[in-house]
């Protein structure tokens, strides 16, 4: 009807469409997650306990700390090492860039978080840092490669400051790129193709093991030849921390007892119960054994770098592996060591070599390393704990320990007890003889 006020249907825009469109675009920009990641940010539950133990002080390696304040001075030294990396070979800078560019996607996938650097900047960071690491390993192992004015190995010597930074989880490079660049470099120096193919395939591992066996507390007693054989039968090494961790883990241990249900006596309590302590004969620090009243614990050297190496091994293990060898080790050591007296006993038995000097610092180290970590669902040392508890609950063992501690703990006391026993026996004999003579 003409003049009617009735309005026809009006198209009203859906108010949710703009947000939906924006979110769809955001979802579309998400990159796929890779299962090959092996370099992580340290979880906050660990970092908050001691942030300095996870933060580079001298050198950044890889993209996670690149450009951070205080680390700029090492960039010139790294560039000089890149120059030396290229000099003795026929490989060109272009060859190196191409090698890394071809592996860029794989390299980025090794990091658990998205790397924001452009392709060119990312390739540059990896190349400079990888060449620096390779030259460092070569110069450490082959002294004739060191130049007189080398600041890292000569005056002022910087190696002592660089080594701790090489142990940091956030400061790792994927091991395969070190192997690729080393193969590229050394392949131009050798005319022997057999040497290039067979020898070079494990040479970076050899160099790395020699380096870290010298510098890392946990590997100082390691058997390099035995480790190389074990590594050759397992999957590829991810990076330096993975190399150290898998060098220490000799075998799979999977008891069926949960940590929640276990208690462990301290060193002092074990000593009071008559347990004897002995330095473990095996090189694997996780190989703690209890047999016939003797607790064998492999020797550990506690020095300035010990906390850094242990904390970063813990962080990597917590992020990457289902097994928790390092975590379980720290839990059992935390339970063994309650105070400085426990440290004294372990030092006295040669199990702990205390380079720090202050026994309270050593006690605090073992106690604090367990904060924020998760042990294995099936505790590695479950059977050990059960055996120790069973031994300590034995009345006979307690009585024997009481005799040893109170009457035979020094040579003079032992002689006194023997003399008293002899005197008692002589007195008894004399009494019996007197009774017989009277009768």
C-alpha positions in Angstrom: 0.0 0.0 0.0 1.4 3.4 -1.0 2.4 5.5 1.9 2.8 2.4 4.2 5.5 2.8 6.9 6.3 -0.9 6.9 10.1 -1.4 6.2 11.4 -4.3 4.2 14.1 -6.7 5.5 17.4 -4.9 6.3 20.8 -6.6 5.9 22.5 -6.1 9.3 26.3 -7.0 9.3 27.2 -9.8 11.7 29.2 -8.1 14.5 31.3 -11.2 15.0 32.7 -11.3 11.5 35.6 -8.8 12.0 36.9 -10.6 15.0 36.5 -14.0 13.4 38.4 -12.8 10.3 41.2 -11.4 12.4 41.6 -14.6 14.5 41.5 -16.8 11.3 44.4 -14.7 9.9 46.3 -15.1 13.2 45.7 -18.8 13.3 46.9 -19.1 9.7 50.2 -17.4 10.6 51.0 -20.0 13.2 54.0 -22.1 12.1 53.8 -25.9 12.6 55.5 -27.2 15.7 58.5 -29.4 15.1 59.2 -32.7 16.9 62.9 -32.2 16.3 63.3 -29.3 18.8 66.2 -29.8 21.3 67.1 -26.2 22.4 64.8 -24.7 25.0 64.2 -21.7 27.2 64.9 -22.7 30.8 61.6 -23.2 32.7 60.8 -20.4 35.1 60.5 -22.9 38.0 64.2 -23.6 37.6 65.4 -20.1 36.5 64.0 -18.4 39.5 66.2 -20.4 41.9 69.4 -19.1 40.3 69.0 -17.1 37.2 72.7 -16.5 36.8 73.3 -20.2 36.2 71.4 -20.0 33.0 72.5 -16.7 31.6 75.6 -16.2 29.4 78.2 -13.7 30.9 80.7 -13.5 28.1 79.6 -15.0 24.8 76.3 -15.7 23.1 76.1 -18.9 21.0 73.1 -19.2 18.7 70.1 -16.8 18.4 68.5 -16.8 21.8 70.9 -14.4 23.4 72.4 -12.8 20.3 72.8 -9.0 20.7 72.3 -9.0 24.5 74.0 -6.2 26.4 77.3 -7.1 27.8 78.1 -9.8 25.2 79.1 -7.4 22.4 82.9 -7.6 23.0 83.1 -11.2 22.0 81.6 -10.6 18.6 84.9 -9.3 17.2 86.7 -12.4 18.5 84.1 -14.6 16.9 84.6 -12.8 13.5 88.4 -13.3 13.8 87.8 -17.0 14.4 85.6 -17.2 11.3 88.4 -15.6 9.3 90.8 -18.2 10.6 88.2 -20.9 9.8 88.2 -19.9 6.2 91.9 -19.1 5.7 93.6 -22.5 5.4 91.0 -24.0 3.2 89.6 -23.8 -0.3 86.1 -23.4 1.0 84.6 -20.0 0.4 82.4 -17.8 2.6 79.7 -18.4 -0.1 80.0 -22.1 0.3 79.5 -21.8 4.1 76.5 -19.5 3.7 75.0 -21.9 1.1 75.5 -24.8 3.5 73.6 -23.1 6.3 70.9 -21.6 4.1 70.1 -25.1 2.8 69.7 -26.3 6.4 67.9 -23.2 7.7 64.5 -24.8 8.1 66.0 -27.7 10.0 68.1 -25.4 12.2 65.1 -23.2 13.1 63.1 -26.3 14.0 65.8 -27.2 16.6 64.7 -24.3 18.7 61.5 -24.7 20.8 60.4 -21.1 20.2 60.1 -19.2 16.9 63.2 -17.3 16.1 62.4 -13.7 15.0 65.6 -13.0 13.0 65.4 -12.6 9.2 66.8 -15.4 7.1 70.1 -13.5 6.4 70.6 -12.5 10.0 69.8 -16.0 11.2 72.3 -17.6 8.8 74.9 -15.1 9.7 74.5 -15.8 13.5 74.7 -19.6 13.0 77.8 -19.3 10.6 79.8 -17.0 12.9 79.0 -19.0 16.0 79.6 -22.4 14.5 82.9 -21.4 13.0 83.9 -19.9 16.4 83.1 -23.2 18.2 84.9 -25.3 15.6 88.0 -23.2 15.8 87.9 -23.2 19.6 87.8 -27.0 19.7 90.6 -27.3 17.2 92.9 -24.8 18.9 92.2 -26.5 22.3 93.1 -29.9 20.9 95.9 -28.8 18.6 98.2 -26.2 20.2 100.1 -25.4 17.1 97.0 -23.8 15.6 97.0 -21.1 18.3 98.4 -17.7 17.3 100.6 -15.8 19.6 98.2 -12.9 19.9 95.1 -15.1 20.4 93.2 -13.4 23.2 91.2 -16.5 24.1 94.1 -18.8 24.7 96.9 -16.3 25.5 97.0 -13.0 27.3 94.5 -12.1 28.5 93.2 -15.7 28.7 89.4 -15.7 28.2 88.8 -19.5 28.0 88.0 -19.8 31.6 85.1 -17.3 31.1 83.9 -18.9 27.9 83.6 -22.5 29.0 80.7 -22.0 31.5 78.7 -20.2 28.7 79.2 -23.2 26.4 77.4 -25.3 29.0 74.2 -23.3 29.0 71.0 -24.8 27.6 70.0 -21.5 25.9 73.5 -21.1 24.4 73.6 -24.3 22.3 74.0 -24.9 18.6 72.7 -28.0 16.9 75.5 -30.6 16.6 74.8 -31.5 13.0 75.7 -28.0 11.7 79.1 -28.2 13.5 79.7 -31.5 11.8 78.6 -30.2 8.4 80.8 -27.1 8.5 83.8 -29.1 9.9 83.4 -31.6 7.1 83.2 -28.8 4.6 86.4 -27.2 6.0 88.5 -30.4 6.5 87.3 -31.9 3.2 89.3 -29.3 1.4 92.5 -30.0 3.4 92.7 -33.7 2.8 93.2 -35.5 -0.5 92.5 -38.9 1.2 88.8 -39.5 0.6 88.7 -42.5 2.9 90.1 -40.3 5.8 87.5 -37.6 5.0 84.5 -39.9 5.0 85.3 -42.2 7.9 87.5 -40.1 10.2 85.7 -36.8 9.8 82.4 -38.3 10.6 83.3 -38.6 14.3 86.1 -36.0 14.6 83.8 -33.3 16.0 82.7 -35.7 18.7 86.3 -36.6 19.5 87.2 -32.9 19.8 84.2 -32.2 21.9 84.7 -35.1 24.3 88.4 -34.2 24.8 87.4 -30.6 25.5 84.5 -31.3 27.9 86.3 -34.1 29.7 89.0 -31.6 30.6 86.6 -28.8 31.7 83.5 -30.4 33.0 83.4 -31.8 36.5 81.0 -34.7 35.7 83.2 -36.0 32.9 86.6 -35.6 34.4 86.8 -39.4 35.2 85.2 -40.4 31.9 86.6 -43.0 29.6 86.5 -41.3 26.1 87.0 -44.5 24.1 84.2 -46.3 26.0 81.9 -43.2 25.5 82.6 -43.1 21.8 81.6 -46.7 21.4 78.4 -46.1 23.3 77.5 -43.0 21.3 78.1 -44.7 18.0 75.3 -47.2 18.8 72.7 -44.5 19.7 71.0 -41.7 17.9 72.7 -38.6 16.8 73.9 -36.1 19.4 71.7 -33.0 19.6 74.2 -30.5 21.0 77.0 -30.2 23.7 74.7 -30.7 26.7 73.2 -33.8 25.0 76.7 -35.1 24.4 77.6 -34.7 28.1 74.3 -36.2 29.3 74.4 -39.2 27.1 78.1 -39.8 27.9 77.1 -40.1 31.6 74.0 -42.3 31.1 75.4 -45.7 30.7 72.3 -47.8 30.8 68.5 -47.8 31.2 67.2 -48.2 34.7 63.4 -48.5 35.2 62.4 -49.7 38.7 58.7 -50.0 39.4 58.6 -47.9 42.6 57.5 -44.3 42.7 59.5 -41.6 44.5 56.5 -40.6 46.5 56.6 -43.8 48.5 60.3 -43.7 49.3 62.4 -42.2 52.1 66.2 -42.1 52.2 68.5 -41.8 55.3 71.1 -39.1 55.3 74.8 -39.8 55.3 75.0 -39.3 59.0 72.1 -41.6 59.7 73.6 -44.2 57.4 76.9 -43.9 59.2 75.2 -44.3 62.6 73.5 -47.5 61.3 76.9 -48.9 60.4 77.0 -48.3 56.6 80.5 -47.9 55.2 81.3 -45.5 52.4 83.5 -46.1 49.5 84.4 -44.2 46.3 82.7 -46.0 43.4 85.0 -47.8 41.0 83.0 -47.1 37.9 83.2 -43.9 35.9 79.4 -43.3 35.6 78.4 -40.8 38.4 74.9 -42.3 38.5 76.2 -45.8 39.3 75.5 -45.6 43.1 75.6 -49.1 44.6 75.0 -50.7 48.1 76.3 -54.2 48.7 77.1 -56.0 52.0 76.8 -52.8 54.1 79.1 -50.8 51.7 77.7 -47.8 49.9 79.7 -47.0 46.8 79.2 -43.4 45.4 81.3 -42.3 42.3 83.5 -39.4 43.0 82.3 -35.9 42.2 84.5 -32.8 42.1 82.6 -29.7 43.4 84.1 -26.5 41.9 83.0 -23.2 40.4 81.4 -24.6 37.2 79.7 -27.6 38.9 76.5 -25.8 39.6 76.2 -24.4 36.1 76.8 -27.7 34.4 74.4 -29.6 36.7 71.7 -27.0 36.5 71.7 -26.8 32.7 71.9 -30.6 32.3 68.9 -30.7 34.6 67.0 -28.1 32.6 67.7 -29.9 29.3 66.7 -33.3 30.7 63.5 -31.8 32.3 62.5 -30.3 28.9 63.7 -33.1 26.5 63.8 -36.6 28.0 61.3 -38.9 29.7 64.0 -40.4 31.8 65.4 -38.2 34.6 68.8 -39.6 35.5 70.3 -36.2 36.5 67.1 -35.2 38.4 67.0 -38.5 40.2 70.8 -38.2 41.0 70.3 -34.8 42.5 67.3 -36.0 44.5 69.2 -38.8 46.1 72.3 -36.6 46.8 70.0 -34.0 48.3 68.6 -36.7 50.7 72.1 -38.0 51.5 73.4 -34.5 52.3 71.4 -32.6 54.9 74.2 -30.4 56.4 77.9 -29.7 56.5 78.6 -32.7 58.7 77.3 -35.0 55.9 79.7 -33.2 53.5 82.6 -33.7 55.9 82.0 -37.5 55.9 81.8 -37.7 52.1 85.0 -35.5 51.8 86.8 -37.7 54.3 85.9 -40.8 52.3 87.1 -39.2 49.0 83.6 -39.2 47.5 83.4 -35.4 47.3 86.4 -33.4 46.3 85.6 -29.9 47.7 87.4 -27.3 45.6 85.0 -24.6 46.8 86.5 -24.8 50.3 83.4 -24.0 52.3 81.6 -27.2 53.2 78.3 -25.2 53.8 78.4 -24.1 50.2 78.6 -27.7 49.1 75.7 -28.7 51.3 73.7 -25.8 49.9 74.6 -26.8 46.4 73.1 -30.3 46.8 70.1 -29.0 48.7 69.2 -26.2 46.3 69.7 -28.2 43.1 66.6 -30.3 43.8 64.3 -27.2 44.0 61.8 -27.1 41.1 62.8 -30.4 39.4 60.7 -33.4 38.7 62.2 -36.8 39.3 61.3 -39.9 37.3 57.9 -41.4 37.8 59.8 -44.6 38.4 62.7 -43.4 40.6 66.1 -44.6 39.3 67.4 -45.2 42.8 64.3 -46.9 44.2 65.9 -50.3 44.9 68.9 -48.5 46.5 66.6 -46.6 48.9 64.8 -49.8 49.8 68.0 -51.6 50.6 69.4 -48.8 52.7 66.2 -48.5 54.7 66.1 -52.2 55.3 69.7 -52.2 56.5 69.2 -49.2 58.8 66.1 -50.8 60.4 68.1 -53.9 61.4 68.7 -53.9 65.2 71.8 -56.1 64.8 73.4 -53.5 62.4 72.6 -50.7 64.8 74.2 -52.5 67.8 77.3 -53.4 65.8 77.5 -49.8 64.6 77.1 -48.5 68.2 80.0 -50.7 69.3 82.2 -49.5 66.4 81.5 -45.8 66.9 81.7 -45.8 70.7 84.4 -48.3 71.5 86.4 -49.0 68.3 86.4 -45.6 66.5 90.1 -44.9 67.3 93.2 -47.1 67.7 93.6 -46.0 71.4 90.0 -46.8 72.2 90.3 -50.2 70.5 93.5 -50.9 72.6 91.7 -49.8 75.7 88.7 -52.1 75.1 91.1 -55.0 74.4 93.1 -54.3 77.5 89.9 -54.1 79.6 88.7 -57.4 78.1 92.0 -59.1 78.8 92.0 -57.7 82.4 88.4 -58.9 82.9 89.4 -62.4 81.6 92.4 -62.5 83.8 90.4 -61.4 86.8 87.8 -64.1 86.1 90.5 -66.8 85.8 92.1 -65.6 89.1 88.7 -65.8 90.8 88.0 -69.3 89.5 91.4 -70.4 90.6 90.9 -69.0 94.1 87.6 -70.8 94.4 89.1 -74.0 93.3 92.0 -73.7 95.7 89.7 -73.0 98.7 87.6 -76.0 97.8 
